[in-house]
Amino acid sequence: MFNLKKKSHVSIEINDYVLRALVMKGPDFAQAKVFEVPLPPSIVEEGVVADDMQLFDIFKEHQHNWGGKRQNVRFFVPDSIILLKSFEHPADVTSDKLKEFVEMELGHSVHLPFQDPLIDVYDPEEGDGQAMMFAAAAEEVNKFIHLFLDIKMEPVVADIRSLCNLRVLDHLQLLQPDKTYLLANWLINELSICIYSNGQVDFMRYQPINTDLALWRGKQKINEQVEFTFDGEPEDYRMVITDQLLELDRIMNFFRFSLHKGEKSVDEIVVMGDNPLLHQIHSLLEENLAVPIKVVDDALIQEHFPGFKAKHASLLGLALKEVAK
């Protein structure tokens, strides 16, 4: 889509409550730096831009930390607008022609819930007449692209968070080819679920978490990072998290029995994300689900990426993406 012009780049994550930027000055993460900015309510909602002008002002205020004008930018497509869908295709359509086939068949044999989608396709098993595609609403992605262009920065990559998480897990050597993994990425107010096996994404789901972000206080630290604490009733949030645990159990049963007729199931759950209560969530999962569970915590990330934390895992995966020049 775009051309990469230099080795330095910035990877940016924008949630409903925080903006993070990982600035790479070269290929070595030892030279990288993370900047974090708490976001006021209602600027970003479910990962998509709700107030362009306020977000533009924040971009303008902080872009000097990100490398200035003409810096290459990588960012996430909001999880809430991503759709993973299987589709059928004629046997004579080869893998390299699948995207062209989908574009021609949109509105005919291939239907999506939004207009003018951005799509990417892959073929897990060539020759079986079935393939998969990622699709997203172009309008929402273009809002981010235009905001970066407005501050004279150059968007080069729009990637999917789940794929970035898989990339960093692969870098950490946590994925085995003969296992099926459920990645549960926990933010404060959303949960993104991805089931991965045999080198392919089999399932994706976005789940909003019902919590009032006004009760979460972001405190800016002197190291340019933000720490969040919950001012509400802890038991209320625990109940909300418990509801999501039940949903995880339902998804695993759906994956095993409805999608794979009992012949395939989740072997391990990987817990990730920037939720400040990640370890408590890990404990709740272990108490309630009969599946081995691994948590990507600060200690694990710092072992491989000194100076970074668990909340930076997705950004690290985005920065690790290889981009053709």
Secondary structure, DSSP 8 states (H G I E B T S, - for coil): ------S-EEEEEE-SSEEEEEEESSS-GGG-EEEEEE--TTSEETTEES-HHHHHHHHHHHGGGGT-TT-EEEEEE-GGGEEEEEEE--TT--GGGHHHHHHHHBTTTB--SSSSEEEEEE-SSTTSSEEEEEEEEHHHHHHHHHHHHHTT-EEEEEEEHHHHHHHHHHHTT---TT-EEEEEEE-SSEEEEEEEETTEEEEEEEEE----GGGEEEEE-TTS-EEEEE-S-HHHHHHHHHHHHHHHHHHHHIIIIIITTTS----EEEEESS-TTHHHHHHHHHHH-SS-EEE--HHHHHHHSTT--GGGHHHHHHHH-----
